[in-house]
Amino acid sequence: MYSLQIEKAGTLSGHQNPIFAVENGSDPVTVFTAGNDKGVVQWNVETMAFERILYPVQFSVYALHLIANSTLLAIGTRDGKVHVVDTQTQRLVTRLEHHQRPVFAIKSFSSKPELVVSSEDGTVSIWNTGTFDLLYHFKVSDQTVRTIAISNDERWVVFGTKEGHVKLYNAVDHTFVEELTAHTRPVTSLSFSPDGRYLLTGGRDAQLHVLDVGGFGLVKDFTPHLFTVYAIAYHPTLPVFATASRDKSIKIWAAGDFRLLRAISFEKGFDSHFLSINDIVWNPFKNQLVSVSDDKRAMVWDVTL
């Protein structure tokens, strides 16, 4: 049995509105947060302090992604644009103007210079991260494509849709392969396990599905939260993963058998969020978990096994 110790390391306060996204910087002590504010904020998790407004925005930010092998942060906004900003110089490198509806998810490949963007318009666009030319554009759904995951070997890219569908595509040529086990409500989170064995899918139906990557069959399904599962994040080294939810809680699970290890919430005695938790990320400085919420705060958690 695992014995998990959890302590709150700090609170990052300063946002005036709900925070929807959190992402690590290229420097291990740096995290970025953004939401229904007028800017992307840079924080230092070593000093637990505000550093600067990295980049001002006119519309809400729904997605942040540090492009693989770079210092470039891709910022997806409600007006359908993706702003690519150099996090060292604060220079706007380019603005990707393609989607006509909000951008909800952004991912990139480590093995090739491609950026994947999904939107409320039901389509996905693929961009070259060297030239930022549009490479592909295809329809995935009649409704919002809410979330994206890329497999560890970068063979597969998976999209979660508002209809509750999970769509599997070949990551080499971006051709459709199959539709996987569906949720009864929108799919809001996706994550491949670090060992490449499983694909986890979370939804607004408060369900979590575990699929075997070997054939993408359903291995297990359960109800991890009372409401929407907004984020799933595996720890980089420990055999655990975290989920975050609209029910105002974070839960830590055993990666091997999916047992609940600990719950982080106000009801469990933690000085935690009191509104929906919208995103989480494991920060590499001390492998701490960073969570962001509708309560306008980011929180940093020490999780030790």
N, C-alpha and C positions, 0 to 999 in steps of 0.2 A: 504494500500500500504506500502511496505517496503521501508525504506530509508537506502541505503547501503553506508557506508563510506569505502573507500579503500586508504591506504597509503603504500608506499614502506618503509619497515623497514630496509632493507639492501641488499647488494650484496655480495655473497661469490665467490671470484675470486681466481684462481690458477690453474684450469685445463688448459691443453695445447691443448685439443682436445674436440670435442662434448661430451656432457653429455647425457646419455640415461636413467639413472635410479636414483631415490631418494627414501630413506627409513628412517623412524625414528629409533632411538636407544631405548634401554630399559630405559635409562635416558631421561627424557622429553626434556632436552636442546640439545640433540644430534641428528644430522642427518648425513646420509651417502650418498655420491654421487659417481657415477662411469660411465664410458663410454668407449670412444676410447683412454683411457690413460693406464698407466702401474700400476695403483693402485686404490683401494677403499679409498676414502678420508673421514675423520671424521671432522665434523664442530660443533661449539658451537653456537646455535642461540641466546643465552643470550648475549654473547660478540661479536657475528657476526665475529668469527675468526676461522681460520684453527687450528685444534688441532694436527692431525697426519695422516700419511698414515696407515690406519688400516691393509691393506693386499695388497701385491704386486701381480699383475697378468701379465701373458704373452699375453693374448688375450683380445679383447674387452668384456666388461661386458654389457649384455642386461637386466639383471634382478637382483634386490636386494629384499630380503624378510627376516624380522626379525621373526624367528620361534616363534609361539605362546607359551606363558608361559615359555620363556627362554631368555637368552642373546646371542643366537646363530644367526648369520647372514648367510643366504644362498645366495651365489653369483653365478649366472648363466653366463657362458662365451661362447664365439663364437666357441670354440672347443668341445662343448657338455657336458662339465663337470659342476658339482655343487660343489663349495668349501664351506664348513661349518666352520665358524670361530667364536670363542668365542670373543665377542666384549670387554670383560673386560680384558682378558689376551692376546689377539691377537694370540692365539694359533689356529692352524689349527686342528679342531676336526676330520674331515674326508673329503675325496674327493669322490663324487659320480660319478663313471665313467660308464656310461651306454649308453647315447645318443651319436650318431655319428655326429650329426649336432648341430648347435647353440641352446642353451636353451633361450627361450624368456619369459617364465613366471614361477613364483613359488608362491605357496600359502600353508598355513597350517591350520589345524583344531585346535580349542580351546578345543573341547570336547574329542578328541582322538589324540594319538601321530602319526599323519600322515602328510607327506609332499607331495604335488602334484607338479610335474614338467612337463612342456610341451616344445616341441622342433620343430625345422624346419623339422625334419624327419617325422612329422605327428603323432607321438605317445605321450603318456602320461605315466609317471612312478609314482608309489606311494611308498613312503619310510616310514619305522618306524623311528620316530624321537628320540627314545630311543636307539635303536641298530643300526640304519641306514642300516638295511637290506631292500632289495627290496621286496615289498609285492605284487604289481601288475604291469603289463605292458600291455598296449593295444593300438591298432591303433584307432585314432579318425578321421583322414583325410588322403587323398592322398598327401596333401601339409601341409605347416606350421600350427601348432597350436599356434596362436600368443598371446592369452590372456586367463585368467582363472578368474572365480568369484565363491565364495562359499556363499550360502544363509545364512542369519543371524541365522536361526534355524539349520543350517548345515544338512539339508535334501537333498539339491541339490548342484551339482557342474556343472558349465557351461563352455564350451570351445568355443572360437571364432577361426575360421579357415581362411586361405588365400583364399579359394573359396568363402567366404562370408557367410558360414554357422554358425549357433549358435546351438551347440549340448548340450542337457540336459541329465545329468547322475544322477542316484541315488547315493548319497554320502555315503550311508551305505555299499553297496557292489560293487559300481562303475560299475553298469550295465547301458547300454544305455536305455534311455526312449523315447526321440523323438527329431526331428529336429525342431527348432523354426523358426520364421520369419527371412528370410535371407536378407543380404545386397547384393548389386550388385557388390561390390568389397570387398577386405579383411576386416574382423572384427578386429579392432585394440584396442578396449576397452570394458570392461564390468563392471557393478557395480550394486549390489542390494541396494535398499534404506534401511536406518536404521530401518524404521518401518515395513520392510518385505513385503510391498505392491507391489513394482515394481522391474523389472529388466531392466536396461538401457543398450543398446548396441550401440556402435559407430563404424563407419567404414571409410575406405579410400574413400568411396563414399560421404563423408562429411555429412552423415545422422546420426540422433540419433533416435533409436526406443525405445518406452516405452512399456514394456510388463507387463500385470497384472499377478503377481505370482500365483494368485488363479487358473488360467487355462492356463497361459502363452500365452494369446491372445494379439494381438496388440491393445493398447489403443490410441497411438499417435505416429506419426513420423514427424520429421521436420529437417530442415537444420540449425544446430547451427553454422557452420563455413564454410569458403570458401573451405578448404581442409580437409585432414585426421583428425579425432578426435582421438588423441593419448591417452587421459586419461580422466576419469570421477571420481570425488571424492566428496562424500557427507561430509558436515561439521559435526563434531561430536555432536554438540548441536544445532546450528542454523538451521532453516528450509530452507537451501539453498544447492546447489551443484555447483561444478566448473567443467568446461571442458577446455581442452587444445588442441591446434591444430598446425598442420604444417603451418597454416596461420599466425603464430607468435602472436596469441592472447590467452588470458584466458578470459572465460566468466563465470559470476556468475548467476545462475538461481534460481527461486523460486521452492522449492521442491514440493509444493502442486499443482500448476497449470502450471509449466514449463515456466513461463514468464521470459524473459531476464531482469535482474536487472542492471548489469553493465558489461562493457567490459574493460579489461585491455590490452592495446596495445600502441605501440609507436604512432599510428595514433590518438588515443584517448587522447593524451597528457601525457601519463605516461612514465617515464624513464624505459622502459621495454625491453624485448628481441627483437632482430632484426633478428633472425632466428627461425627455427622450435622449438616449445616447446614440448619436448618429454615425460615429466612425471611431475606429481604434487603429493603432499601429504600434508595433514593437520597435522601440528606438535602440540603436546599436551601442550607444555610449555605455549604458549599464544594463542593457537588455530590459529596460523598463517599458511598461505598457502605458501609452498615452491615449486618453479618451477625450472626446469632445461632445458637447451636448447642446440641446435647445436652451439650457440654463445659462448660456453665454460664457461658460468656463471650460478650460482644458485642465485635465487632472493627470498627474504622473504617478504611477504605481510601481512599487518594488514587489516583484513576484519571485520568490526563491523556493527551491525544492529541497 
